[in-house]
Amino acid sequence: MRISVVIATYRRAKSLRRTLSTIAAQSSRPEEVIIVDQSPPDERADVEKAAEEAQGAGLCVRLITSEPPSSTRSRNIGLAAAKGEWVVFSDDDVDWPDHTLAKLKAKVSASPDLALVAARDSCAPTDPRPLWRRFLAAFFLTNTLWPLRRGKVLACMQARYPQPIVGDMSTEWAAGYWFAVDRHFVSRMGLSFDERMTRYAQAEDMLFSHQLFMKAAPAGRTCVLSEDICVAHLVSQEWREAQDFADLCNAWNRIYIASTLRAGFRFWLSLFAICWAAIHQVLVRIMRGRAWLGHLRAHAVALANLQAIRSGDFERLYSRYERRR
């Protein structure tokens, strides 16, 4: 089975170099690694050097330059360029333990009905959440009261994995740091990342993987979250979106996704859930001593621009609210 790896990177040459080194160390290497670089021209040389080092370590690397910065467009470019039967989408700040790809190949060979395989994050908590946290999250619609037995997309357009992850668990979505898809199935279903959402705000990966899940079930295909395929998502601080703008994008994207997935009264229920869940996020930030006012502001701005968000007219909002760094 041939595997293509797609990595969209933006201003993270150091993190990318580390990720590529762990891919090069795999016992079973991918057919190709496609790097889609969106970095400014003055930072591309560092990415090119990281790609050259990976090639020197034995990887087949294809470097594609894309602009302007867009996480969704970059992943679509990588998906279109991929030649493997399966495509792994990896963030540029993820450590791949040895045998990660070998385990993926074995899993797909043993279960030909798989359409998506999501990895768990070894840096994420594994202990079950205490009852008081489950109750608070359920009250604000950001999780379920009873422990999850599958990956779940909630009405507030937030998505959760079970904690802990045991064996292969069914999932309705995949976290963007690492997941693999059957490329031919994706192509047959006409799926792609929604390019109207261009900024990095997490939810755009959830939308793509959830749409894949919705196509997979009627076709008799399965989507799983795996305990034994485990990577380390390092959440690099080498480059991060400014927190206030990231809050805005998160609010906008979730409302837009609700509009994409829900029609009529169901959308308005989701909109209520999104705003109600925002209160929970504010409480969490207060308890952790983090800035919280920007999170409330993000949802107020989103409601004031509801029509533009529902139609996917983000460029006007980006130009108004984004602070260039």
NUSEFI-148589 format. One line per field, with one value per residue: residue in three letters; x, y, z of N, C-alpha, C in turn. Coordinates in steps of 0.1 Angstrom, whole numbers, plus 2048, in hexadecimal, padded with zeros to 3 digits. Example, Ala and Ser with C-alpha at 12.3 -4.5 7.8 and 13.67 -1.06 7.14 Angstrom:
code <- (ALA,SER)
nx <- (884,880)
ny <- (7C7,7EA)
nz <- (84E,847)
cax <- (87B,889)
cay <- (7D3,7F5)
caz <- (84E,847)
cx <- (884,881)
cy <- (7DF,800)
cz <- (84E,84F)
END
This chain:
code <- (MET,ARG,ILE,SER,VAL,VAL,ILE,ALA,THR,TYR,ARG,ARG,ALA,LYS,SER,LEU,ARG,ARG,THR,LEU,SER,THR,ILE,ALA,ALA,GLN,SER,SER,ARG,PRO,GLU,GLU,VAL,ILE,ILE,VAL,ASP,GLN,SER,PRO,PRO,ASP,GLU,ARG,ALA,ASP,VAL,GLU,LYS,ALA,ALA,GLU,GLU,ALA,GLN,GLY,ALA,GLY,LEU,CYS,VAL,ARG,LEU,ILE,THR,SER,GLU,PRO,PRO,SER,SER,THR,ARG,SER,ARG,ASN,ILE,GLY,LEU,ALA,ALA,ALA,LYS,GLY,GLU,TRP,VAL,VAL,PHE,SER,ASP,ASP,ASP,VAL,ASP,TRP,PRO,ASP,HIS,THR,LEU,ALA,LYS,LEU,LYS,ALA,LYS,VAL,SER,ALA,SER,PRO,ASP,LEU,ALA,LEU,VAL,ALA,ALA,ARG,ASP,SER,CYS,ALA,PRO,THR,ASP,PRO,ARG,PRO,LEU,TRP,ARG,ARG,PHE,LEU,ALA,ALA,PHE,PHE,LEU,THR,ASN,THR,LEU,TRP,PRO,LEU,ARG,ARG,GLY,LYS,VAL,LEU,ALA,CYS,MET,GLN,ALA,ARG,TYR,PRO,GLN,PRO,ILE,VAL,GLY,ASP,MET,SER,THR,GLU,TRP,ALA,ALA,GLY,TYR,TRP,PHE,ALA,VAL,ASP,ARG,HIS,PHE,VAL,SER,ARG,MET,GLY,LEU,SER,PHE,ASP,GLU,ARG,MET,THR,ARG,TYR,ALA,GLN,ALA,GLU,ASP,MET,LEU,PHE,SER,HIS,GLN,LEU,PHE,MET,LYS,ALA,ALA,PRO,ALA,GLY,ARG,THR,CYS,VAL,LEU,SER,GLU,ASP,ILE,CYS,VAL,ALA,HIS,LEU,VAL,SER,GLN,GLU,TRP,ARG,GLU,ALA,GLN,ASP,PHE,ALA,ASP,LEU,CYS,ASN,ALA,TRP,ASN,ARG,ILE,TYR,ILE,ALA,SER,THR,LEU,ARG,ALA,GLY,PHE,ARG,PHE,TRP,LEU,SER,LEU,PHE,ALA,ILE,CYS,TRP,ALA,ALA,ILE,HIS,GLN,VAL,LEU,VAL,ARG,ILE,MET,ARG,GLY,ARG,ALA,TRP,LEU,GLY,HIS,LEU,ARG,ALA,HIS,ALA,VAL,ALA,LEU,ALA,ASN,LEU,GLN,ALA,ILE,ARG,SER,GLY,ASP,PHE,GLU,ARG,LEU,TYR,SER,ARG,TYR,GLU,ARG,ARG,ARG)
nx <- (808,806,810,80A,816,809,813,80A,81A,824,839,849,862,875,866,85B,872,878,861,863,87A,872,860,872,87F,86E,865,857,856,845,837,83A,841,82F,834,824,82B,824,831,83F,853,86D,872,871,888,892,87F,883,89C,897,887,89A,8AD,89C,899,8B3,8B4,8A7,88C,872,86B,854,853,83C,833,81C,805,7ED,7F2,7E0,7D1,7BE,7BE,7D8,7D9,7C7,7D5,7EB,7DD,7D3,7EA,7F4,7FF,7FC,7E8,7DD,7DB,7ED,7E6,7F9,802,81C,82A,82D,838,840,83E,853,849,830,824,826,814,7FC,7FA,7F7,7DF,7CD,7CF,7C5,7AB,798,782,787,786,790,7AA,7B3,7CC,7D5,7DF,7FD,804,7ED,7D4,7CD,7BE,79D,785,77D,75E,752,75C,753,737,735,73E,72B,714,719,71A,731,73C,734,720,724,740,750,74D,754,763,756,741,734,716,71D,731,74A,762,768,77F,77E,788,799,7A8,7A1,7AC,79F,78A,76A,766,759,768,788,7A5,7BA,7D6,7E1,7D5,7C9,7BE,7AA,7B3,7A7,78D,786,789,775,75E,75E,76A,779,78F,77F,784,77C,780,79D,7B0,7C4,7B2,7AA,78F,78A,796,787,76E,773,77B,764,751,75B,756,73A,735,741,733,719,724,72E,747,760,76B,785,794,7B3,7C3,7DD,7EB,7FD,807,81C,811,81E,817,824,833,840,836,818,7F5,7EA,7DA,7C2,7B8,7B7,7A3,78D,78C,786,76C,75F,763,756,73B,737,73B,726,711,717,713,6FA,6D8,6BD,6A9,6BA,6D3,6D1,6CE,6E7,6F6,6EE,6F9,714,719,712,724,73B,73B,743,75E,768,767,779,791,793,796,7AF,7BF,7C2,7C0,79F,78C,78E,783,768,763,768,752,73E,745,742,726,71D,725,717,709,71C,72F,720,71D,737,748,764,77B,777,773,78B,79D,794,798,7B0,7D0,7ED,80C)
ny <- (7F4,815,833,855,873,891,8B1,8D0,8EE,90B,924,915,908,8FC,8EB,8DB,8CE,8BD,8AC,8A0,891,87D,870,866,854,83E,81B,812,823,840,842,85C,87D,899,8BA,8D7,8F7,916,92C,94D,95D,963,94F,937,92A,91D,909,8FB,8F1,8E0,8CD,8C3,8B7,8A2,894,88C,87A,865,867,86B,889,8A2,8C4,8DE,8FE,915,930,94A,945,929,911,8FE,8FF,8F7,8DD,8D2,8D5,8C4,8AC,8A9,8A5,88E,86B,853,837,83A,858,86B,884,89B,8B0,8CA,8C8,8B0,892,873,854,837,81D,827,82A,810,804,810,806,7EB,7EB,7F5,7E1,7CC,7D4,7DB,7EB,804,827,83E,844,84F,85C,859,871,872,885,88E,88E,86F,864,85E,878,88B,888,8A1,8B2,8A6,8AA,8C7,8CC,8BE,8CD,8E5,8DD,8D5,8BC,89A,88C,871,85C,85D,845,846,85A,87A,893,8B0,8C3,8DE,8E1,8DB,8C1,8A0,888,867,861,84D,842,824,807,803,81C,827,845,866,87A,889,894,8AE,8AC,893,87C,862,85B,849,84E,84A,846,85E,86E,863,86A,885,896,8B2,8C9,8E5,903,91C,921,92C,932,926,914,8FD,8F1,8ED,8D5,8C3,8C6,8BC,8A1,898,89A,886,870,870,86A,851,83E,837,82A,813,815,81A,82F,834,83A,836,823,818,824,83E,85F,87B,89A,8B8,8D2,8EA,909,918,927,937,93F,95F,962,970,973,958,94F,95D,951,936,939,943,92E,918,920,923,908,8FC,907,8FB,8E0,8DD,8E3,8FC,8FC,8EC,8F7,90F,905,8FA,911,91E,90B,90E,928,926,912,922,930,91D,919,931,930,91B,926,93B,92C,921,937,945,95D,969,97A,980,969,96B,982,97A,96A,97C,98D,97B,975,98E,98F,97B,974,977,964,94C,94A,945,95B,963,972,98E,991,988,99C,9B1,9AB,99D,99F,9A6,995)
nz <- (800,7F6,805,809,818,824,82C,837,83B,84D,853,865,865,876,887,873,869,87E,87E,865,868,87A,86A,856,865,866,867,852,835,827,805,7FB,806,808,80A,810,80E,81D,825,829,80F,818,82B,820,818,82E,832,81A,81F,834,826,814,825,82F,818,814,829,81F,818,800,7F5,7EC,7E6,7E7,7E0,7ED,7ED,7F6,81A,824,835,82D,811,80C,815,803,7EB,7F0,7F2,7D9,7CB,7D4,7D0,7DD,7E9,801,815,82C,842,853,86D,870,887,894,8A4,897,8A3,89F,888,883,86A,861,872,869,84F,854,862,84F,83B,849,84C,834,830,83B,83B,847,85E,87D,892,8B5,8CD,8DE,8F1,8FB,916,927,93C,949,948,966,979,97F,96C,954,958,958,93E,92F,936,92A,910,904,905,90D,927,92F,92B,90B,8F1,8D7,8BE,8BD,8AD,8B9,8C0,8C3,8B1,8B9,8BD,8CB,8D8,8E6,908,91C,8FC,8EE,8DE,8BD,8B6,8AB,898,892,887,881,891,886,888,882,86B,856,835,81D,7FD,7E4,7EB,7F6,7DF,7CF,7DD,7D9,7EC,7FE,80F,81D,80D,813,82D,838,84B,868,87D,889,887,86C,863,871,864,84A,850,85D,849,838,848,848,82E,82D,83E,831,81B,825,830,849,864,87A,89A,8A7,8C1,8C0,8AB,8B0,8B5,8BD,8C4,8C3,8C5,8BB,8C3,8B1,89C,8A0,89C,8A5,8C4,8C8,8AE,8A7,8B8,8AC,893,89A,8A5,88E,87B,887,887,86C,864,871,863,84A,850,85C,857,856,873,882,87E,88D,8A6,8A9,8A8,8C0,8D1,8CC,8D5,8F0,8F8,8F7,90F,921,918,91F,93B,93F,937,949,961,95C,95B,944,928,922,918,8FD,8F1,8F6,8E8,8CE,8C8,8CA,8B5,8A0,8A0,899,87F,872,85A,846,84E,84C,831,82A,825,82C,826,827,842,84C,842,851,86C,870,87D,86F,872)
cax <- (800,80E,80B,80F,814,808,815,809,823,824,842,84D,86D,87C,85D,85A,87E,877,857,868,884,86B,85B,87D,883,864,869,851,855,83A,83B,83E,83D,82C,834,81E,830,81D,839,843,85F,87A,873,870,895,893,876,889,8A7,891,883,8A7,8B2,894,89D,8C0,8B2,8A1,87E,86E,864,850,850,833,830,80E,802,7F0,7F1,7D3,7D2,7B5,7C3,7E5,7D6,7C1,7E0,7F2,7D4,7D2,7F7,7F8,7FE,7F9,7DA,7D9,7E2,7EE,7E8,801,807,82B,830,829,842,83B,846,857,83F,823,81F,824,807,7F2,7F9,7F2,7D1,7C5,7CF,7BC,79D,797,777,78B,787,798,7B0,7B8,7D5,7D4,7EB,803,805,7DF,7D1,7C7,7B6,790,782,775,750,74E,760,749,72A,736,73F,71E,70B,71C,719,73E,73F,729,721,72A,74D,74E,751,758,766,749,73F,729,70D,725,73B,757,763,76F,783,77D,794,7A4,7A6,7A4,7AA,79B,77D,764,767,752,770,796,7AD,7C3,7E4,7E5,7CB,7CC,7B2,7AB,7B3,79E,77F,784,787,768,754,75F,76D,785,78F,778,78E,777,787,7AB,7B9,7C5,7A9,7A7,782,78A,79A,77C,764,777,77A,756,74A,75F,74F,72C,735,745,729,710,72B,733,755,761,775,789,79E,7BB,7CC,7EB,7F1,7FE,812,81E,80E,826,811,82F,831,849,82D,80A,7EC,7E7,7CF,7B5,7B3,7B3,795,783,78B,77F,75E,759,763,74C,72E,736,73A,718,709,719,70E,6ED,6CF,6B1,6A8,6C5,6DE,6CF,6D1,6F6,6FB,6EC,703,722,71A,711,731,745,73C,74C,76C,76C,769,785,79C,794,79C,7BD,7C7,7C5,7B7,792,783,78E,77B,75A,762,768,744,736,748,73C,717,71B,728,711,706,729,735,718,720,745,74F,76E,786,774,775,79A,7A3,790,79B,7BD,7DC,7F9,819)
cay <- (800,821,83E,863,87B,89F,8BA,8DE,8F5,91A,92B,90C,900,8F4,8E0,8D2,8C6,8B2,8A3,898,888,872,868,860,849,833,80E,811,831,843,844,869,887,8A5,8C6,8E3,902,923,936,959,95A,964,944,92B,923,913,8FD,8F3,8EA,8D4,8C3,8BD,8AE,896,88C,886,86F,85A,869,871,896,8AC,8D1,8E6,90B,91A,93D,94E,93B,923,903,8F5,8FE,8F0,8CF,8CE,8D4,8B8,8A0,8A8,8A1,881,860,847,832,841,865,86F,893,89D,8BE,8CB,8C8,8A3,887,866,849,82C,813,82D,827,802,800,815,7FD,7DE,7ED,7F6,7D4,7C3,7D9,7E2,7F5,810,833,848,840,85A,859,860,87A,86D,890,891,886,862,861,863,885,889,88A,8AF,8B8,8A1,8B1,8D4,8CC,8BA,8D8,8EF,8D6,8D3,8AE,892,888,864,85B,85A,838,848,868,880,8A1,8B5,8CE,8EB,8E0,8D6,8B2,89A,87A,860,862,84A,83B,815,7FF,80B,821,82E,853,86E,885,887,8A0,8B1,8AA,887,873,85C,858,842,859,847,848,86D,873,85E,871,893,89E,8BA,8D3,8F1,90D,929,923,92C,934,91B,915,8EF,8EB,8EA,8C7,8BC,8C6,8B2,893,894,898,879,866,870,862,843,835,831,822,807,817,81D,839,830,841,82A,824,814,82E,849,869,886,8A7,8C0,8DF,8F3,918,91F,931,935,94A,968,95C,977,970,94A,94E,961,946,92B,93C,944,921,90F,924,91F,8FA,8F9,90A,8F1,8D2,8DD,8EC,900,8FD,8E5,901,918,8FE,8F9,91F,91F,902,914,934,920,90C,92C,933,912,91B,93D,92B,913,930,942,923,91F,943,94A,968,963,984,97F,95E,970,98C,972,965,988,991,971,978,99B,98C,96E,971,975,957,941,949,943,967,966,97B,99B,991,987,9A9,9BB,9A7,997,9A8,9A0,995)
caz <- (800,7F5,80E,807,824,820,837,835,845,84C,85D,870,860,881,88B,867,868,888,87A,85A,86D,87F,85E,850,86D,867,862,844,831,81D,7F7,7F8,810,801,813,80A,816,81B,82C,822,807,820,834,818,817,83A,82F,80F,825,83B,81C,80F,830,82F,80C,817,832,817,815,7F3,7F9,7E2,7EC,7DF,7E6,7EC,7F3,803,824,826,839,825,803,80B,816,7F6,7E2,7F3,7EF,7CA,7C6,7DA,7C8,7E5,7EB,80E,818,83A,845,85F,871,86F,894,89A,8A4,893,8A8,896,885,882,85C,860,879,861,844,859,865,842,835,850,84C,827,830,842,833,84E,86A,885,89D,8C1,8D1,8EB,8FA,901,923,925,947,947,94F,973,977,97F,95F,94B,95B,954,930,92A,939,920,903,8FE,906,911,935,930,923,8FD,8EC,8CA,8BB,8BB,8AA,8C1,8BA,8C3,8A6,8BE,8BB,8D6,8D8,8F3,911,912,8EF,8F1,8D2,8B2,8B9,8A0,899,888,883,884,895,87A,88A,87B,867,849,82D,810,7F3,7DA,7F0,7F7,7D2,7CA,7E4,7D6,7F8,7FE,81A,819,80C,818,83A,834,857,870,888,88D,883,85D,862,876,85A,83F,854,860,83C,834,851,844,821,82F,844,827,811,82B,834,857,869,887,8A2,8AB,8CC,8BE,8A3,8BA,8B2,8C7,8BE,8CC,8C5,8BB,8C5,8A8,897,8A4,899,8B0,8CB,8C6,8A1,8A7,8BE,8A2,888,8A0,8A5,880,875,88D,883,85E,863,875,857,840,853,862,850,85D,882,887,87E,898,8B3,8AA,8AB,8CE,8D8,8CA,8DE,8FE,8FB,8F9,91D,927,915,927,949,93F,936,956,96B,958,95B,936,924,91E,912,8EE,8ED,8F6,8DD,8C2,8C5,8C7,8A7,897,89F,892,871,870,84C,83E,852,847,823,827,820,836,822,82C,851,84E,840,85B,87A,872,87F,869,87A)
cx <- (809,808,812,80C,813,809,814,811,823,82D,846,858,873,873,85B,866,87D,86C,85C,872,87E,864,866,881,879,86A,863,84F,84A,840,840,83A,83B,82B,82E,821,829,825,83C,850,86C,87C,873,87D,897,88A,87D,895,8A2,88D,890,8AD,8AA,897,8AA,8BF,8AA,892,87C,865,861,84C,848,831,822,80D,7F4,7EE,7E2,7D5,7CA,7BA,7CF,7E2,7CF,7CC,7E8,7EA,7D4,7DF,7FB,7F6,7FB,7EB,7D5,7E2,7E1,7EF,7EE,804,817,831,82C,835,83B,844,849,84B,831,81D,81D,817,7FB,7EF,7F3,7E3,7C8,7C4,7C6,7AD,79B,78C,77B,78B,78F,79D,7B7,7C1,7D1,7E0,7F0,805,7F7,7DD,7CA,7BD,7A7,78D,77A,767,74C,751,756,73C,72B,737,732,714,70D,71D,726,744,733,72B,728,736,74A,754,755,75C,759,74A,733,722,714,730,749,756,76C,773,780,789,792,79F,7AA,7A2,7A7,78C,777,765,75F,75B,77F,79D,7B8,7D1,7EA,7D8,7CE,7BF,7B4,7A9,7A9,78F,77C,781,779,75D,754,762,779,784,788,781,789,77D,796,7B4,7B9,7BC,7A3,79A,782,78D,78E,771,767,775,76C,74E,74E,757,740,72A,738,73B,71F,717,731,742,755,76D,779,794,7A6,7C3,7DA,7F2,7F1,80A,812,81C,814,821,81C,82B,83A,842,81F,802,7EB,7DA,7C2,7AF,7AF,7A6,78A,781,784,770,758,758,758,73E,72C,734,72C,70F,70B,713,700,6E4,6C3,6B3,6B5,6D2,6DD,6D1,6E0,6FC,6FA,6F7,711,723,71A,71E,73C,746,744,75A,771,76F,776,791,79E,79B,7AB,7C5,7CA,7BB,7AA,789,782,785,76C,759,761,75A,73B,738,741,72D,714,71D,722,70F,712,72F,72D,71A,72E,74D,759,778,783,777,784,7A0,7A0,797,7A9,7C8,7E8,805,825)
cy <- (80C,82C,84B,86B,88A,8A7,8C8,8E5,904,91F,922,903,8F7,8E8,8D6,8C9,8BA,8A8,89A,88E,87B,869,860,853,83D,826,80C,81F,834,844,852,872,894,8B1,8D2,8EF,90F,92E,942,956,95A,958,937,923,919,907,8F4,8EB,8DE,8C9,8BC,8B3,8A1,88E,885,87A,863,85C,86F,87D,89E,8B9,8D9,8F3,910,927,942,943,936,914,8F9,8F4,8F6,8E1,8C9,8CC,8C7,8AB,89E,8A2,893,875,853,843,839,84E,868,87E,894,8AC,8BE,8CC,8BB,899,87A,85B,83E,822,819,829,818,7FD,805,80B,7F0,7E0,7EE,7E9,7CB,7C7,7E1,7EC,802,81C,83E,841,84C,855,860,868,876,878,894,889,879,85E,866,870,883,88D,899,8B6,8B3,8A8,8BF,8D5,8C8,8C6,8E3,8EA,8D5,8C5,8A7,88E,87B,863,857,84C,839,857,86F,88F,8A6,8C0,8DB,8EB,8DE,8C7,8AC,88C,874,862,858,843,82D,80E,808,80F,829,83D,85A,879,881,894,8A2,8AF,89D,87E,86E,859,850,84C,856,849,857,873,86F,866,880,89C,8A6,8C3,8E0,8FD,91B,92C,921,92C,928,91C,907,8E9,8E7,8DB,8BF,8BB,8BC,8A4,88F,892,88A,86E,865,869,854,83A,82F,828,816,808,81C,827,836,839,836,82D,822,81D,83B,852,873,893,8B1,8CE,8EA,902,91F,92A,92E,941,952,963,963,974,961,948,952,956,93A,92D,93C,936,918,913,921,910,8F5,8FC,901,8E3,8D2,8E7,8F0,901,8F6,8EE,90A,912,8FD,907,922,917,908,920,930,91A,916,931,929,915,927,938,923,91C,937,939,920,92B,949,955,962,96D,983,974,963,97A,985,96E,971,98D,988,973,984,999,97F,96B,96F,968,94C,93F,946,94E,96B,971,98A,99C,990,995,9B3,9B8,9A2,9A1,9A1,9A1,993)
cz <- (800,7FE,80A,814,81F,82D,832,83F,842,857,868,86B,86A,885,87F,866,872,883,86F,85E,873,875,857,858,86E,861,854,840,827,80F,7F4,804,808,80B,80B,813,812,821,823,81A,80E,829,82D,817,823,838,824,815,82D,832,817,819,830,823,80E,821,82C,814,806,7F6,7ED,7E9,7E3,7E7,7E3,7F3,7EE,80D,825,829,831,817,802,80C,809,7EB,7E4,7F0,7E0,7C4,7CA,7D0,7D0,7E6,7F7,80F,827,83B,853,861,870,87C,89C,899,8A1,899,89E,894,883,874,85B,867,870,855,849,85C,859,83B,83C,84F,83F,827,836,837,839,85B,871,890,8AA,8C4,8DE,8F5,900,90D,91F,931,945,94E,95C,970,976,972,954,94C,955,945,92A,92B,92E,912,8FC,8FF,90B,920,937,927,915,8FA,8DD,8C8,8B7,8B7,8B1,8BA,8BA,8B9,8AC,8BD,8C6,8D3,8E5,8FB,91C,905,8F1,8E4,8C6,8B5,8AD,8A2,88E,882,885,887,88A,87C,883,878,859,842,821,805,7E9,7DE,7F1,7E9,7CC,7D0,7E1,7E2,7F7,80B,815,819,810,826,837,841,860,87D,88C,887,874,85B,866,86B,84F,844,858,853,836,83B,84C,836,823,834,83A,81D,818,82F,842,859,877,88D,8A9,8B8,8C9,8B3,8AB,8B6,8BD,8C1,8C7,8CD,8C6,8BC,8BB,8A0,89B,8A0,8A6,8B7,8C9,8B9,8A0,8AD,8B4,898,88D,8A0,897,87A,87A,888,874,85C,867,86A,84C,843,858,85A,859,86C,888,888,88B,8A5,8B4,8AE,8BA,8D6,8D7,8D4,8ED,902,8FD,907,924,924,91C,935,949,93F,943,960,968,957,94E,932,91E,917,903,8E9,8EC,8EA,8D0,8BE,8C3,8B9,89D,895,898,883,86C,861,843,841,84C,838,81F,822,82A,833,828,83B,854,84D,84A,868,87B,874,87A,872,871)
END
